């Protein structure tokens, strides 16, 4: 245990050092071509607005161009020409006469002298790890072209995870993960970079679990998968639905597990704690490193932000816990998703009748799977402000519950070919 604790601490410290070097490195990239590609992208962002629906006001289909424009704004921000300072404060430009982030982006790329009254906003409480792919891609592509790349990468990851699950678990496990992916609404995540990093994190962790489960089991290295999932979440994510990078891989691990009920419950708790330690540790180190290098009190900014987002105080909106949960449930459980869940259950029954699956009630996995399915409701209680203000994407935390329900039914069967 002492050795594992040392590995965990060392992993977080080395990850923070590597993250610092990588962020400084991409800040060294020239911005002229990035600016040109952002200008060429503006017509699309302006026509779509900050937030658009691709399916008639269904919350689940809302995109987030505001955040994407803000991310691009940070990517091309001229800064102070001090790589270490700029890489730690991650500033963007804003103007008080408009709240349209794409307009801010156009003004910045159009030249500061033409638009007086701007403010350089320090946004250093996050690592902004997405800049590792956004800055290089902006050198070569426009934002619409980057969406096409995002689509290709997303579908390849989804397809690979589905095929691996089919091979390693069986048809019931493959369609359970497919249902979880469907609940995340890939169309919206493809159209919004802000939503994509958590998807990539969860899928890559799932690929590692499915490909290397025997080796990880033999060497007792499972905790490292969840540690680095937490670290990567803190590095890349802008506080969207981070818990998904824990919940989906954890349920997938349970579908593969051959341990006893007690062992599974202990592992679920330990892996969850390790994920939290990786997530919190990596995040706090950004505050510390950023404060030391920039002189801004990012520690106070980070603590205040966490306190605010976990509070129940929301202007003109109810912060009652049951209201928060209800709003997120309403956004997630659309009729098509409920229909898909029903079809999944019917499909399992049909496969069992046809002899493709064999009934086997696996209590050792069902109980911990249902336990993980409760995680989103704990998250909504703790992170209440954020979960009601940003319900159009925080509802995706419930994909863990969807996967839990699908895995619950999947755990009642076994694939005959893998007995």
Secondary structure, 3 states (H helix, E strand, C coil): CHHHHHHHHHHHHHHHHHHHHHHHHHHCCCCHHHHHHHHHHHHHHHHHCCCCECCCCCHHHECCHHHHHHHHHHHHCCCCCCHHHHHHHCCEEEECCCCCHHHHHHHHHHCHHHCCCEEEECCCCCCCCCHHHHHHHHHHCCHHHHHHHHHHHHHHHHHHHHHHHHHHCCHHHHHHHHHHHHHCCHHHHHHCHHHHHHHHHHHHHHHHHHHHHHHHHHHCCHHHHHHHHHHHHHHHCCCCCCCHHHHHHHHHHHHHCCCCHHHHHHHHHHHHHHHHHHHHHHHHHHHHHHHHHHCCCHHHHHHHHHHHHCCCCCCCCCCCHHHHHHHHHHHHCCHHHHHHHHHHHHHHHHHHHCCCEEECCCHHHHHHHHHHHCHHHHHHHHCHHHHHHCHHHHHHHHHHHHHHHHHHHHCCEEEHHHC
